[in-house]
């Protein structure tokens, strides 16, 4: 019995050390979508940039940790997290509706899923999209918003999922799709970055919150990062960082941690 107990205790210790290895290493490995401005994107100089990455770097600077940004296929985010290739998902990651799937930081952004159409399309409401084709990014919360809005998906003439919004806006420009479902910050950025005249419909598909997602049960890493996230919001640093990304589509009024 004593031998069995000793073996069990040893296994528990190994599991505990494995679960917290990323924390003990003093390195935050952030998984993000490199085509999801203003939260994460490839800058003109070839570096990775974005509001969330800038905040993650600030957290690491305060903790004395190493920071690494890892671009991922958004559809593969869970596999990347569970394999240890990344130790958090920090990139406009929707907390709402996923509360039990990850260990979460405090939500820091209030977000809306909106629809973008051509200004001359004659579409001015969700009801006007009946019989039309809508696009959303595969694996994004816009996919859930389209599905969850009562009667909306069934009313459409077509619905497609594409790997990124750059492709989606090319399809919208060509008329292959009639509308794009996207986070409001992404929609604002894409409208300013793409040629053509586009508008955001007044009625959102849904509202949600963003938070940092960690592997379920990794409370130690979450607590360390969350403490600094709250401090950044409290001392005004979050707002200063955010102001650098307004031109990229960030909506300052959505920063729910800033009082």
C-alpha positions as CSV (number, residue, x, y, z in Angstrom):
1,X,0.0,0.0,0.0
2,X,2.8,2.4,0.9
3,X,4.6,1.6,-2.3
4,X,1.4,2.2,-4.3
5,X,0.8,5.5,-2.5
6,X,4.4,6.6,-3.2
7,X,3.9,5.8,-6.9
8,X,0.7,7.8,-7.1
9,X,2.2,10.7,-5.3
10,X,5.2,10.7,-7.7
11,X,2.8,10.6,-10.7
12,X,0.9,13.5,-9.3
13,X,4.1,15.5,-8.9
14,X,5.1,14.8,-12.5
15,X,1.7,15.9,-13.7
16,X,1.9,19.1,-11.6
17,X,5.4,19.9,-12.9
18,X,4.3,19.3,-16.5
19,X,1.2,21.4,-16.2
20,X,3.1,24.4,-14.8
21,X,6.3,24.0,-16.9
22,X,5.4,26.9,-19.2
23,X,4.9,29.1,-16.1
24,X,8.1,28.1,-14.5
25,X,10.0,28.7,-17.7
26,X,9.1,32.4,-17.5
27,X,8.0,32.5,-21.1
28,X,4.6,33.5,-22.5
29,X,4.0,31.9,-25.9
30,X,1.0,33.7,-27.5
31,X,-1.0,32.0,-30.2
32,X,-2.6,34.5,-32.6
33,X,-4.1,35.0,-36.0
34,X,-1.7,37.1,-38.1
35,X,-4.6,38.3,-40.3
36,X,-6.9,39.6,-37.5
37,X,-6.2,43.3,-37.1
38,X,-6.3,45.3,-34.9
39,X,-5.5,42.5,-32.4
40,X,-2.9,40.7,-34.4
41,X,-1.4,41.2,-37.9
42,X,1.7,41.4,-40.0
43,X,3.1,44.9,-40.1
44,X,4.6,46.5,-43.1
45,X,8.2,45.9,-41.9
46,X,7.4,42.1,-41.6
47,X,7.1,42.1,-37.8
48,X,4.1,40.9,-35.9
49,X,2.0,43.6,-34.4
50,X,-1.4,44.2,-32.9
51,X,-3.1,45.5,-29.7
52,X,-3.2,42.1,-28.0
53,X,0.5,41.4,-28.8
54,X,1.5,44.8,-27.5
55,X,-0.3,44.1,-24.3
56,X,1.2,40.6,-24.0
57,X,4.6,42.1,-24.4
58,X,3.9,44.7,-21.7
59,X,2.8,41.9,-19.3
60,X,6.0,40.0,-20.0
61,X,8.2,43.1,-19.5
62,X,6.6,43.6,-16.1
63,X,7.1,40.0,-15.1
64,X,10.6,39.7,-16.5
65,X,9.4,37.0,-18.9
66,X,10.4,36.1,-22.4
67,X,7.7,36.9,-25.0
68,X,7.0,34.9,-28.2
69,X,4.3,35.5,-30.7
70,X,3.3,32.4,-32.7
71,X,1.0,32.8,-35.7
72,X,-1.4,29.9,-35.9
73,X,-4.2,28.5,-38.1
74,X,-7.2,29.7,-36.1
75,X,-9.0,26.4,-36.8
76,X,-6.1,24.6,-35.1
77,X,-5.9,26.8,-32.0
78,X,-7.0,24.0,-29.6
79,X,-4.5,21.5,-30.9
80,X,-1.7,24.2,-30.6
81,X,-2.7,24.9,-27.0
82,X,-3.0,21.3,-25.9
83,X,0.3,20.3,-27.5
84,X,2.2,23.1,-25.7
85,X,3.2,24.8,-28.9
86,X,1.6,27.9,-27.3
87,X,0.6,28.5,-23.7
88,X,-2.2,31.0,-24.3
89,X,-4.5,32.3,-27.0
90,X,-4.5,36.1,-26.9
91,X,-6.0,37.5,-30.1
92,X,-9.5,38.9,-30.0
93,X,-10.5,35.5,-28.4
94,X,-14.2,35.3,-27.6
95,X,-14.9,34.3,-24.0
96,X,-18.7,34.4,-24.3
97,X,-20.1,31.0,-24.9
98,X,-16.8,29.2,-24.2
99,X,-16.6,29.8,-20.5
100,X,-16.1,26.2,-19.6
101,X,-13.7,25.3,-22.4
102,X,-10.6,27.2,-21.2
103,X,-9.2,28.9,-18.1
104,X,-9.8,32.6,-18.7
105,X,-8.4,35.9,-17.7
106,X,-10.8,38.8,-16.9
107,X,-12.6,39.9,-20.1
108,X,-11.0,43.1,-21.4
109,X,-13.0,44.0,-24.5
110,X,-16.7,44.3,-25.3
111,X,-17.1,43.3,-28.9
112,X,-19.9,43.1,-31.5
113,X,-20.2,40.8,-34.5
114,X,-21.4,43.0,-37.3
115,X,-22.2,42.7,-41.0
116,X,-20.3,44.6,-43.7
117,X,-22.0,45.2,-47.1
118,X,-21.3,47.4,-50.2
119,X,-22.6,50.9,-49.7
120,X,-24.6,50.7,-52.9
121,X,-26.0,47.2,-52.2
122,X,-29.4,48.4,-51.1
123,X,-28.9,46.2,-47.9
124,X,-29.6,48.2,-44.8
125,X,-30.8,45.6,-42.2
126,X,-30.4,41.9,-41.3
127,X,-33.8,41.3,-42.9
128,X,-32.5,42.6,-46.2
129,X,-30.0,39.7,-46.3
130,X,-32.7,37.1,-46.8
131,X,-31.7,35.1,-49.9
132,X,-28.2,36.7,-49.9
133,X,-24.8,35.1,-49.4
134,X,-22.8,35.8,-46.2
135,X,-19.2,35.0,-45.5
136,X,-17.4,34.4,-42.1
137,X,-13.9,33.3,-41.2
138,X,-13.6,29.6,-40.4
139,X,-13.2,29.0,-36.7
140,X,-14.2,32.5,-35.7
141,X,-16.9,33.7,-33.3
142,X,-18.7,35.1,-36.3
143,X,-19.4,31.5,-37.4
144,X,-21.2,31.0,-34.1
145,X,-23.0,34.4,-34.3
146,X,-24.4,33.5,-37.8
147,X,-25.6,30.1,-36.5
148,X,-27.0,31.4,-33.2
149,X,-29.0,34.3,-34.5
150,X,-32.5,32.9,-34.6
151,X,-33.7,32.3,-38.1
152,X,-30.9,34.2,-39.7
153,X,-28.8,31.4,-41.3
154,X,-31.9,29.7,-42.6
155,X,-33.0,32.9,-44.3
156,X,-29.8,33.2,-46.3
157,X,-29.4,32.1,-49.9
158,X,-25.9,31.0,-49.2
159,X,-23.2,30.9,-46.5
160,X,-19.5,30.2,-46.8
161,X,-16.5,30.1,-44.5
162,X,-13.1,31.3,-45.7
163,X,-9.7,31.1,-44.0
164,X,-9.3,34.9,-43.6
165,X,-11.0,38.2,-44.1
166,X,-8.6,39.5,-46.7
167,X,-10.1,36.8,-49.0
168,X,-13.6,37.6,-47.8
169,X,-13.3,41.3,-48.9
170,X,-12.0,40.3,-52.3
171,X,-15.1,38.1,-52.6
172,X,-17.3,41.0,-51.5
173,X,-15.7,43.3,-54.0
174,X,-16.3,40.8,-56.8
175,X,-19.9,40.3,-55.7
176,X,-19.4,36.6,-54.9
177,X,-20.7,37.3,-51.4
178,X,-23.2,39.9,-50.4
179,X,-22.0,40.5,-46.8
180,X,-19.2,39.6,-44.4
181,X,-19.8,38.8,-40.7
182,X,-16.9,39.9,-38.6
183,X,-15.8,41.5,-35.3
184,X,-16.4,45.2,-35.4
185,X,-12.7,46.1,-35.0
186,X,-11.8,43.8,-37.9
187,X,-14.6,45.1,-40.0
188,X,-13.5,48.7,-39.3
189,X,-9.9,48.0,-40.2
190,X,-10.8,46.1,-43.4
191,X,-13.1,48.8,-44.6
192,X,-10.3,51.4,-44.2
193,X,-7.7,49.1,-45.9
194,X,-9.7,47.9,-48.9
195,X,-10.7,49.9,-52.0
196,X,-14.4,50.3,-52.4
197,X,-17.2,51.8,-50.5
198,X,-18.5,49.7,-47.6
199,X,-20.8,50.2,-44.6
200,X,-21.5,48.3,-41.4
201,X,-25.1,47.5,-40.7
202,X,-26.5,49.2,-37.6
203,X,-27.9,46.0,-36.1
204,X,-25.2,43.6,-34.8
205,X,-25.5,39.8,-35.0
206,X,-24.4,39.4,-31.5
207,X,-22.4,41.0,-28.6
208,X,-19.6,39.2,-26.7
209,X,-16.4,39.8,-24.7
210,X,-12.8,39.0,-25.4
211,X,-10.4,37.4,-22.8
212,X,-7.1,35.5,-22.8
213,X,-7.6,31.8,-23.0
214,X,-5.3,29.3,-21.2
215,X,-5.3,25.5,-21.2
216,X,-8.2,24.4,-18.9
217,X,-6.8,24.0,-15.4
218,X,-3.7,26.2,-15.9
219,X,-4.7,28.6,-13.2
220,X,-1.1,29.5,-12.2
221,X,-0.2,31.0,-15.5
222,X,-3.6,32.6,-15.8
223,X,-3.3,34.3,-12.4
224,X,0.2,35.7,-13.1
225,X,-0.9,37.2,-16.4
226,X,-4.3,38.3,-15.1
227,X,-2.8,40.3,-12.2
228,X,-0.7,42.3,-14.7
229,X,-3.6,42.7,-17.1
230,X,-5.6,44.4,-14.3
231,X,-2.6,46.5,-13.3
232,X,-2.2,47.7,-16.9
233,X,-5.8,48.7,-17.1
234,X,-5.7,50.4,-13.7
235,X,-2.6,52.5,-14.3
236,X,-3.6,53.8,-17.7
237,X,-1.1,51.7,-19.8
238,X,-3.9,49.8,-21.5
239,X,-5.4,53.0,-22.9
240,X,-2.1,54.3,-24.0
241,X,-1.4,51.1,-25.9
242,X,-4.9,51.0,-27.3
243,X,-4.6,54.6,-28.7
244,X,-1.8,53.3,-31.0
245,X,-4.3,51.0,-32.7
246,X,-7.3,53.2,-33.3
247,X,-6.3,53.7,-36.9
248,X,-6.2,49.9,-37.2
249,X,-9.8,49.7,-36.2
250,X,-9.7,49.4,-32.4
251,X,-12.8,50.8,-30.7
252,X,-11.6,52.5,-27.4
253,X,-15.2,52.5,-26.0
254,X,-15.0,48.7,-26.0
255,X,-12.2,48.5,-23.4
256,X,-14.3,47.2,-20.6
257,X,-11.5,47.0,-18.0
258,X,-10.9,50.8,-18.2
259,X,-13.1,52.7,-15.8
